[in-house]
Amino acid sequence: MWKWESGFRTRYESPLALIWIAFSGLPIEFWGGLKSFASVFGKPIQLDKVTSDLTRPFVARVLVEFDARKSYPDEIFYHPSWEFWLQIICGY
C-alpha cells in the first residue's frame, strides 16, 4: 500500500503494509478497546468477522496499517484494575 503523492515512484517499495494483529487471551470485557490496543502498531482498519461476531473468544484480530520502518513491542502490559500482559501475534 502506498499513499499517492507528487513525485510518486513505482520502483520503490512502500514501508506500509496491512497486517492482522492477534490478541490472544484478552478477556472479552476488554474487546471494546481492541482498536485502541491495535493503535500501538499502526492505524486500525477493521476487526475480522469472527471477532466482530464474538464467535472466537480465545483470540481477537484487528487489521492495521503497519509501518515496517518502526519497531514495536512483542507484548503490551495492560493495567486498569486487572494486571496482565497481552501476547501479540502479527501476520502478513
Backbone as numpy.savetxt, mean C-alpha at the origin, in Angstrom:
# Nx Ny Nz CAx CAy CAz Cx Cy Cz
4.01 3.29 -15.12 3.16 4.45 -15.12 4.06 5.67 -15.12
3.74 6.62 -15.96 4.54 7.82 -16.04 3.60 8.99 -16.21
3.76 10.01 -15.40 2.95 11.20 -15.54 3.50 12.02 -16.70
2.62 12.38 -17.62 3.07 13.14 -18.78 3.51 14.52 -18.33
4.58 14.98 -18.94 5.05 16.34 -18.68 5.77 16.82 -19.93
5.97 18.10 -20.04 6.69 18.66 -21.17 8.10 18.06 -21.22
8.55 17.66 -22.40 9.87 17.05 -22.52 9.87 15.56 -22.22
8.70 14.94 -22.14 8.57 13.50 -21.85 9.41 12.68 -22.81
10.19 11.73 -22.29 11.04 10.85 -23.11 10.66 9.40 -22.84
10.28 8.67 -23.87 9.83 7.29 -23.71 10.96 6.33 -23.40
12.20 6.68 -23.63 13.30 5.75 -23.39 13.68 5.63 -21.92
13.15 6.49 -21.07 13.43 6.43 -19.63 12.31 5.69 -18.92
12.69 4.79 -18.04 11.70 4.04 -17.29 11.26 4.83 -16.07
9.98 4.81 -15.82 9.42 5.53 -14.67 9.78 4.83 -13.37
10.10 5.59 -12.32 10.33 4.99 -11.01 9.01 4.69 -10.29
7.89 5.09 -10.88 6.58 4.85 -10.28 5.98 3.55 -10.79
5.39 2.79 -9.89 4.75 1.53 -10.26 3.53 1.33 -9.37
2.55 0.62 -9.89 1.41 0.24 -9.08 1.72 -1.11 -8.44
1.64 -1.18 -7.13 1.88 -2.44 -6.42 0.80 -2.64 -5.38
0.59 -3.91 -5.03 -0.34 -4.26 -3.96 0.43 -4.36 -2.66
-0.05 -3.67 -1.64 0.50 -3.77 -0.30 -0.46 -4.64 0.50
0.05 -5.69 1.12 -0.79 -6.59 1.91 -0.51 -6.40 3.39
-1.55 -6.21 4.16 -1.45 -6.08 5.61 -1.97 -7.37 6.22
-1.05 -8.20 6.67 -1.40 -9.50 7.21 -1.65 -9.41 8.71
-2.76 -9.97 9.16 -3.05 -10.02 10.59 -3.57 -8.73 11.20
-3.94 -7.78 10.37 -4.50 -6.52 10.89 -5.90 -6.78 11.44
-6.13 -6.49 12.71 -7.48 -6.68 13.25 -8.51 -5.91 12.42
-9.62 -6.54 12.17 -10.63 -5.98 11.26 -11.16 -4.62 11.72
-11.10 -4.35 13.01 -11.58 -3.05 13.49 -10.68 -1.90 13.03
-9.49 -2.20 12.50 -8.58 -1.17 12.01 -8.64 -1.03 10.49
-9.48 -1.81 9.82 -9.55 -1.76 8.37 -10.06 -0.42 7.85
-10.73 0.35 8.67 -11.15 1.69 8.26 -9.97 2.60 7.98
-8.81 2.27 8.53 -7.59 3.06 8.33 -6.64 2.50 7.30
-7.10 1.57 6.47 -6.21 0.91 5.50 -5.52 1.89 4.56
-6.26 2.84 4.02 -5.64 3.79 3.10 -4.62 4.67 3.82
-4.88 4.95 5.07 -3.92 5.71 5.86 -2.63 4.91 6.07
-2.77 3.63 6.42 -1.59 2.76 6.56 -0.84 2.68 5.23
-1.57 2.49 4.15 -0.96 2.33 2.83 -0.26 3.59 2.36
-0.69 4.75 2.83 -0.08 6.01 2.38 1.38 6.13 2.81
1.83 5.30 3.74 3.25 5.25 4.11 4.08 4.83 2.89
3.47 4.08 1.96 4.17 3.52 0.81 3.88 4.22 -0.50
3.03 5.21 -0.48 2.69 5.92 -1.71 1.24 6.35 -1.70
0.76 6.74 -2.86 -0.63 7.21 -2.98 -1.57 6.01 -3.09
-2.48 5.84 -2.12 -3.44 4.73 -2.19 -4.39 4.92 -3.38
-4.59 3.85 -4.14 -5.46 3.91 -5.31 -6.80 3.23 -5.02
-6.76 1.98 -4.53 -8.00 1.25 -4.24 -7.72 0.04 -3.37
-8.78 -0.46 -2.74 -8.73 -1.73 -2.01 -9.08 -2.83 -3.00
-8.55 -4.04 -2.79 -8.98 -5.14 -3.66 -10.40 -5.55 -3.27
-11.07 -6.26 -4.17 -12.49 -6.57 -3.97 -12.75 -7.37 -2.71
-11.95 -8.41 -2.44 -12.21 -9.22 -1.25 -11.94 -8.45 0.04
-11.06 -7.46 -0.02 -10.84 -6.59 1.16 -12.06 -5.71 1.36
-12.54 -5.10 0.28 -13.73 -4.24 0.36 -14.95 -5.01 0.84
-15.07 -6.26 0.39 -16.21 -7.10 0.76 -16.03 -7.79 2.12
-14.86 -7.66 2.72 -14.53 -8.30 4.01 -14.67 -9.83 3.95
-14.33 -10.42 2.80 -14.45 -11.87 2.65 -13.15 -12.63 2.90
-12.05 -11.91 3.12 -10.77 -12.54 3.43 -10.18 -11.78 4.64
-10.65 -12.08 5.84 -10.29 -11.27 7.01 -8.85 -11.43 7.51
-8.08 -12.38 7.00 -6.72 -12.59 7.50 -5.70 -11.70 6.80
-6.06 -11.07 5.68 -5.14 -10.16 4.99 -5.95 -9.10 4.24
-5.45 -7.87 4.28 -6.09 -6.77 3.56 -5.08 -6.25 2.54
-5.56 -5.95 1.31 -4.65 -5.47 0.27 -5.10 -4.13 -0.27
-4.11 -3.24 -0.49 -4.36 -1.91 -1.02 -3.41 -1.68 -2.19
-3.95 -1.20 -3.31 -3.13 -0.85 -4.46 -2.60 0.56 -4.25
-1.28 0.74 -4.38 -0.68 2.07 -4.20 0.23 2.41 -5.38
0.37 3.71 -5.61 1.36 4.22 -6.55 2.67 4.33 -5.77
3.61 3.50 -6.10 4.85 3.29 -5.35 6.00 3.95 -6.09
6.84 4.68 -5.38 8.02 5.32 -5.97 9.25 4.50 -5.61
9.84 3.81 -6.58 10.96 2.91 -6.34 12.24 3.63 -5.93
12.28 4.95 -6.05 13.47 5.70 -5.64 13.57 5.87 -4.14
12.47 5.64 -3.45 12.42 5.84 -2.00 12.63 4.53 -1.26
12.95 4.64 0.03 13.04 3.43 0.86 11.82 3.40 1.79
11.39 2.19 2.14 10.17 2.02 2.91 10.40 1.00 4.02
9.61 1.08 5.09 9.75 0.11 6.18 9.19 -1.25 5.81
9.71 -2.29 6.45 9.18 -3.64 6.28 8.00 -3.88 7.22
7.95 -3.09 8.29 6.90 -3.21 9.30 6.47 -1.82 9.74
5.25 -1.73 10.22 4.73 -0.49 10.79 4.30 -0.80 12.21
4.71 0.02 13.16 4.27 -0.14 14.53 3.03 0.73 14.71
1.97 0.12 15.18 0.71 0.83 15.37 0.36 0.84 16.85
0.06 2.02 17.38 -0.19 2.12 18.82 -1.24 3.19 19.15
-2.52 2.86 19.03 -3.51 3.76 19.62 -3.75 3.27 21.04
-4.54 2.24 21.19 -4.73 1.63 22.51 -4.15 0.22 22.50
-3.99 -0.36 21.32 -3.34 -1.66 21.17 -1.93 -1.39 20.69
-1.02 -2.25 21.02 0.33 -2.13 20.49 0.63 -3.38 19.67
0.89 -3.19 18.39 1.25 -4.33 17.56 2.03 -3.85 16.35
2.77 -4.78 15.75 3.50 -4.53 14.52 2.71 -5.11 13.37
2.66 -4.39 12.26 2.04 -4.91 11.04 3.14 -5.38 10.12
3.07 -6.61 9.65 4.01 -7.07 8.65 3.49 -6.65 7.28
4.36 -6.08 6.48 3.97 -5.58 5.18 4.53 -6.50 4.10
3.69 -6.85 3.14 4.11 -7.67 2.00 3.80 -6.87 0.74
4.82 -6.62 -0.07 4.63 -5.87 -1.31 4.64 -6.82 -2.49
3.77 -6.59 -3.45 3.73 -7.39 -4.65 3.68 -6.53 -5.87
4.24 -7.00 -6.96 4.27 -6.22 -8.19 3.36 -6.82 -9.24
